[in-house]
Structure formats: structure tokens, C-alpha cells
Amino acid sequence: MDKHTESWSVLRAFAAGEYALPEAETQLQDILGQSYTYSEWKPAFDAVFNAEEDNNLALQAVEALRLKSNAPHCGSSDLDDDSRTPILELSHLEEGLMTAVTDLVS
């Protein structure tokens, strides 16, 4: 399994409640080494937290971010800015997820 696939597997496990945040970060650090930076993975972690313990919603959010990722492996320091999902797009995705959560709660 390549680093990209392994990294997203960790995020899916985190979304499913198999890891706490520190464990997920440790796993990503083990996989990516020095190229791991929290800020590059923050949108995925935030998507899980915003799902408010709804594992299905968290898994959907992580999968949506994985699919939007054009990067061969996130966390790599040699990525061009063009290959990263723009922050504005991620913000819109987060807003959509939060709207869905609010609708579900209603």
C-alpha cells in the first residue's frame, strides 16, 4: 500500500472512531515521516470533529476530502499549491457538512 492510501486509511479509521486524535497523528507521522504537517491534514480532522460523533457522517466527509484531493500523497512538501484543494473549497465543503448535520438534527 502506498503512503497516500495508508494515510487516508488512517483518517478513515479516525473517522470510524478506531483512533483518538493523538493516535491518528502518530500513525500519519509514522507513514509520512518528516513530510507530515498537521496543517495539511487539519481539514480532514476538522471534518471528523464537525460530524459530532456521527461516524457515518465523519466517514463521508473524509471520503469527500480524499476524492477532492488531487495530490499524489498529502503531506508531501514537494506539492505545488495547484495540486492542493483550495482552502475556500474546503470551507464550502465544511459549511455544507454543517448544514447537513443541522438538517439531520432537526
Residue frames as a rotation matrix with the C-alpha (Angstrom) as fourth column:
MET 1
0.587 0.810 0.000 0.00
0.810 -0.587 0.000 0.00
0.000 0.000 -1.000 0.00
ASP 2
-0.225 -0.688 0.690 1.40
0.618 -0.649 -0.445 3.43
0.754 0.326 0.571 -0.88
LYS 3
-0.876 -0.229 -0.424 1.72
0.480 -0.492 -0.727 6.33
-0.042 -0.840 0.541 1.57
HIS 4
-0.761 0.642 0.093 -1.28
-0.559 -0.722 0.408 8.14
0.329 0.258 0.908 0.10
THR 5
0.024 0.797 -0.603 -3.57
-0.190 0.596 0.780 5.13
0.982 0.096 0.165 0.56
GLU 6
-0.309 -0.226 -0.924 -2.19
0.781 0.494 -0.382 4.35
0.542 -0.840 0.024 4.02
SER 7
-0.993 -0.115 -0.014 -2.66
0.106 -0.849 -0.518 7.96
0.048 -0.516 0.855 5.13
TRP 8
-0.435 0.899 0.048 -6.30
-0.749 -0.391 0.534 8.07
0.499 0.196 0.844 4.08
SER 9
0.005 0.383 -0.924 -6.85
0.250 0.894 0.372 4.67
0.968 -0.233 -0.091 5.71
VAL 10
-0.741 -0.322 -0.589 -5.72
0.648 -0.113 -0.753 6.21
0.176 -0.940 0.293 9.00
LEU 11
-0.898 0.433 0.078 -8.15
-0.439 -0.893 -0.104 9.09
0.025 -0.128 0.991 8.51
ARG 12
-0.104 0.888 -0.449 -10.99
-0.461 0.357 0.812 6.66
0.881 0.291 0.372 7.78
ALA 13
-0.192 -0.034 -0.981 -10.12
0.670 0.726 -0.156 4.73
0.717 -0.687 -0.117 10.95
PHE 14
-0.964 -0.154 -0.216 -10.09
0.262 -0.689 -0.676 8.01
-0.045 -0.708 0.705 12.90
ALA 15
-0.613 0.790 0.008 -13.50
-0.700 -0.549 0.457 8.93
0.365 0.275 0.889 11.43
ALA 16
0.070 0.634 -0.770 -14.84
-0.115 0.772 0.625 5.49
0.991 0.045 0.127 12.40
GLY 17
0.672 0.188 0.716 -13.72
-0.673 -0.250 0.696 6.03
0.310 -0.950 -0.042 15.99
GLU 18
0.818 -0.402 -0.411 -10.90
0.407 0.910 -0.079 3.50
0.406 -0.103 0.908 15.90
TYR 19
-0.311 -0.944 -0.113 -8.28
0.850 -0.223 -0.478 6.12
0.426 -0.244 0.871 16.78
ALA 20
0.622 0.284 -0.729 -8.22
0.574 -0.799 0.178 9.17
-0.532 -0.530 -0.660 19.00
LEU 21
0.978 -0.210 -0.013 -6.59
-0.170 -0.748 -0.641 12.27
0.125 0.629 -0.767 17.51
PRO 22
0.309 -0.937 0.165 -3.14
-0.835 -0.184 0.519 11.65
-0.456 -0.298 -0.839 19.07
GLU 23
0.011 -0.273 0.962 -3.11
0.109 0.957 0.270 8.08
-0.994 0.101 0.040 17.76
ALA 24
0.792 0.336 0.510 -4.15
0.534 0.025 -0.845 9.18
-0.297 0.942 -0.160 14.26
GLU 25
0.841 -0.525 -0.128 -1.43
-0.540 -0.809 -0.232 11.83
0.018 0.264 -0.964 14.24
THR 26
0.052 -0.844 0.533 1.18
-0.613 0.394 0.685 9.30
-0.789 -0.362 -0.497 15.36
GLN 27
0.270 0.120 0.955 0.10
0.494 0.835 -0.244 6.91
-0.827 0.537 0.166 12.62
LEU 28
0.970 0.114 0.214 0.33
0.242 -0.490 -0.837 9.67
0.010 0.864 -0.503 9.99
GLN 29
0.562 -0.827 0.015 3.76
-0.796 -0.536 0.283 10.70
-0.226 -0.171 -0.959 11.29
ASP 30
0.002 -0.537 0.843 4.92
-0.175 0.830 0.529 7.08
-0.985 -0.148 -0.092 11.07
ILE 31
0.489 0.282 0.825 3.68
0.685 0.462 -0.564 6.79
-0.540 0.841 0.033 7.49
LEU 32
0.886 0.016 0.463 4.73
0.358 -0.658 -0.663 10.20
0.294 0.753 -0.589 6.17
GLY 33
-0.007 -0.945 -0.328 7.78
0.996 0.023 -0.089 10.90
0.091 -0.327 0.941 8.32
GLN 34
-0.584 -0.363 -0.726 9.01
0.535 -0.845 -0.008 14.48
-0.610 -0.393 0.688 8.24
SER 35
-0.911 0.279 0.304 6.65
0.131 -0.502 0.855 15.40
0.391 0.819 0.421 5.42
TYR 36
-0.031 0.928 -0.370 3.69
0.904 0.184 0.386 15.17
0.426 -0.323 -0.845 7.83
THR 37
-0.973 -0.106 0.203 2.31
0.003 -0.892 -0.452 18.52
0.229 -0.440 0.869 8.91
TYR 38
-0.562 0.800 -0.209 -0.86
0.595 0.215 -0.774 18.89
-0.574 -0.559 -0.598 10.95
SER 39
-0.336 0.453 -0.826 -1.99
-0.367 -0.870 -0.328 21.92
-0.867 0.193 0.458 8.96
GLU 40
-0.729 0.038 -0.684 -2.20
-0.672 0.148 0.725 19.91
0.129 0.988 -0.082 5.75
TRP 41
-0.745 0.456 -0.488 -4.43
0.380 0.890 0.251 17.31
0.549 0.002 -0.836 7.42
LYS 42
-0.923 0.348 -0.166 -6.41
-0.022 -0.478 -0.878 19.77
-0.385 -0.806 0.449 9.57
PRO 43
-0.426 0.832 -0.356 -9.39
-0.895 -0.331 0.300 19.95
0.132 0.446 0.885 7.15
ALA 44
-0.207 0.329 -0.921 -9.84
-0.147 0.921 0.362 16.17
0.967 0.210 -0.142 7.43
PHE 45
-0.799 -0.098 -0.594 -9.51
0.547 0.296 -0.783 16.23
0.252 -0.950 -0.183 11.22
ASP 46
-0.860 0.497 -0.120 -11.95
-0.396 -0.796 -0.458 19.17
-0.323 -0.346 0.881 11.39
ALA 47
-0.333 0.756 -0.563 -14.44
-0.711 0.191 0.677 17.31
0.619 0.626 0.474 9.18
VAL 48
-0.385 0.143 -0.912 -14.41
0.420 0.907 -0.035 14.42
0.822 -0.397 -0.409 11.66
PHE 49
-0.887 0.022 -0.461 -14.85
0.430 -0.321 -0.844 16.75
-0.166 -0.947 0.275 14.64
ASN 50
-0.759 0.618 -0.202 -17.63
-0.643 -0.761 0.088 18.66
-0.100 0.197 0.975 12.88
ALA 51
-0.391 0.618 -0.682 -19.55
-0.221 0.657 0.721 15.40
0.894 0.432 -0.120 12.39
GLU 52
-0.232 0.282 0.931 -20.06
-0.944 -0.295 -0.146 15.45
0.233 -0.913 0.335 16.18
GLU 53
-0.622 -0.204 0.756 -19.53
-0.538 0.813 -0.223 11.72
-0.568 -0.546 -0.616 16.80
ASP 54
0.665 0.745 0.050 -21.66
-0.419 0.428 -0.801 10.66
-0.618 0.512 0.597 13.82
ASN 55
-0.200 -0.872 0.447 -19.23
-0.051 0.465 0.884 8.11
-0.978 0.154 -0.137 12.39
ASN 56
0.154 0.308 0.939 -21.13
0.879 0.391 -0.273 7.74
-0.452 0.867 -0.211 9.11
LEU 57
0.977 0.211 0.044 -21.11
0.211 -0.896 -0.391 11.48
-0.043 0.392 -0.919 8.52
ALA 58
0.445 -0.888 -0.119 -17.44
-0.499 -0.356 0.791 11.65
-0.744 -0.293 -0.601 9.51
LEU 59
-0.210 -0.508 0.836 -16.57
0.398 0.736 0.547 8.84
-0.893 0.447 0.047 7.09
GLN 60
0.543 0.486 0.685 -18.48
0.825 -0.157 -0.543 10.58
-0.156 0.860 -0.486 4.30
ALA 61
0.951 -0.202 -0.234 -16.67
-0.195 -0.979 0.050 13.84
-0.240 -0.002 -0.971 4.99
VAL 62
0.067 -0.981 0.183 -13.24
-0.330 0.151 0.932 12.17
-0.942 -0.122 -0.314 4.97
GLU 63
-0.090 -0.053 0.995 -14.08
0.742 0.663 0.102 10.34
-0.665 0.747 -0.021 1.76
ALA 64
0.860 0.440 0.259 -15.23
0.503 -0.646 -0.574 13.59
-0.085 0.624 -0.777 0.13
LEU 65
0.685 -0.677 -0.270 -11.94
-0.536 -0.719 0.442 15.25
-0.493 -0.159 -0.855 1.07
ARG 66
-0.151 -0.748 0.646 -9.95
0.058 0.645 0.762 12.26
-0.987 0.153 -0.054 -0.19
LEU 67
0.239 0.334 0.912 -11.76
0.886 0.309 -0.346 12.38
-0.397 0.890 -0.222 -3.51
LYS 68
0.987 0.158 0.010 -11.19
0.152 -0.928 -0.341 16.13
-0.044 0.338 -0.940 -3.81
SER 69
0.396 -0.913 -0.099 -7.51
-0.284 -0.224 0.932 15.70
-0.873 -0.341 -0.348 -3.14
ASN 70
0.950 -0.126 -0.284 -5.55
-0.269 0.125 -0.955 15.85
0.155 0.984 0.085 -6.37
ALA 71
0.214 -0.946 0.244 -2.28
-0.976 -0.197 0.092 15.29
-0.039 -0.258 -0.965 -4.56
PRO 72
0.096 -0.259 -0.961 -0.38
-0.358 0.892 -0.276 12.04
0.929 0.370 -0.007 -5.15
HIS 73
0.027 0.024 -0.999 0.20
0.846 0.533 0.036 11.97
0.533 -0.846 -0.006 -1.38
CYS 74
0.737 0.339 0.585 -0.93
0.002 -0.866 0.500 14.60
0.676 -0.367 -0.639 1.03
GLY 75
0.900 -0.427 -0.087 1.67
0.070 -0.055 0.996 15.89
-0.430 -0.902 -0.020 3.39
SER 76
0.269 -0.843 0.465 4.40
0.955 0.295 -0.018 15.89
-0.122 0.449 0.885 0.77
SER 77
0.190 -0.259 -0.947 6.47
0.296 -0.905 0.307 19.04
-0.936 -0.339 -0.095 0.88
ASP 78
-0.815 -0.579 -0.007 7.10
0.153 -0.225 0.962 18.94
-0.559 0.783 0.272 -2.87
LEU 79
-0.066 0.870 0.488 3.48
0.962 0.184 -0.199 19.55
-0.264 0.457 -0.850 -3.85
ASP 80
-0.867 -0.069 0.494 2.58
0.275 -0.892 0.359 22.60
0.416 0.447 0.792 -5.89
ASP 81
-0.773 0.626 -0.104 -0.17
-0.253 -0.454 -0.854 24.79
-0.582 -0.634 0.509 -4.48
ASP 82
-0.371 0.640 -0.672 -2.20
-0.911 -0.111 0.397 23.94
0.180 0.760 0.625 -7.62
SER 83
-0.490 0.135 -0.861 -2.44
-0.120 0.968 0.220 20.29
0.863 0.211 -0.458 -6.55
ARG 84
-0.927 0.194 -0.322 -3.96
0.357 0.185 -0.916 21.04
-0.118 -0.963 -0.241 -3.14
THR 85
0.012 0.987 0.159 -7.65
0.918 -0.074 0.388 21.54
0.395 0.141 -0.908 -2.58
PRO 86
-0.504 -0.202 0.840 -8.14
0.053 -0.978 -0.203 25.29
0.862 -0.058 0.504 -2.17
ILE 87
-0.951 0.086 -0.296 -9.00
0.295 -0.022 -0.955 26.37
-0.088 -0.996 -0.004 1.36
LEU 88
-0.611 0.771 -0.177 -12.11
-0.764 -0.634 -0.124 28.17
-0.208 0.060 0.976 0.08
GLU 89
-0.164 0.530 -0.832 -13.41
-0.550 0.651 0.523 24.92
0.819 0.543 0.185 -1.42
LEU 90
-0.633 -0.127 -0.764 -12.79
0.449 0.743 -0.496 23.13
0.631 -0.657 -0.413 1.86
SER 91
-0.942 0.324 -0.081 -14.64
-0.136 -0.594 -0.792 25.88
-0.305 -0.736 0.605 3.72
HIS 92
-0.301 0.868 -0.396 -17.63
-0.932 -0.180 0.314 25.45
0.201 0.464 0.863 1.41
LEU 93
-0.256 0.137 -0.957 -17.49
-0.073 0.984 0.160 21.69
0.964 0.110 -0.242 1.94
GLU 94
-0.892 -0.127 -0.434 -17.40
0.411 0.172 -0.895 22.22
0.189 -0.977 -0.101 5.70
GLU 95
-0.739 0.672 -0.041 -20.36
-0.615 -0.698 -0.367 24.61
-0.276 -0.246 0.929 5.52
GLY 96
-0.130 0.690 -0.712 -22.29
-0.750 0.402 0.526 22.03
0.649 0.602 0.465 3.51
LEU 97
-0.478 -0.120 -0.870 -21.48
0.305 0.906 -0.293 19.34
0.824 -0.405 -0.396 6.04
MET 98
-0.977 0.111 -0.181 -22.55
0.135 -0.333 -0.933 21.53
-0.164 -0.936 0.310 8.93
THR 99
-0.449 0.864 -0.226 -25.83
-0.893 -0.429 0.136 22.31
0.020 0.263 0.965 7.13
ALA 100
-0.120 0.357 -0.926 -26.37
-0.323 0.868 0.377 18.58
0.939 0.345 0.011 6.65
VAL 101
-0.785 -0.208 -0.583 -25.70
0.451 0.453 -0.769 17.96
0.424 -0.867 -0.262 10.34
THR 102
-0.869 0.495 -0.025 -28.17
-0.373 -0.686 -0.625 20.70
-0.326 -0.533 0.781 11.32
ASP 103
-0.205 0.814 -0.543 -30.77
-0.887 0.080 0.455 19.23
0.414 0.575 0.705 8.96
LEU 104
-0.314 0.020 -0.949 -30.24
0.071 0.997 -0.003 15.76
0.947 -0.068 -0.314 10.39
VAL 105
-0.953 -0.067 -0.297 -30.55
0.299 -0.030 -0.954 17.03
0.056 -0.997 0.048 13.95
SER 106
-0.617 0.783 -0.082 -33.80
-0.765 -0.621 -0.173 18.80
-0.186 -0.044 0.982 13.04
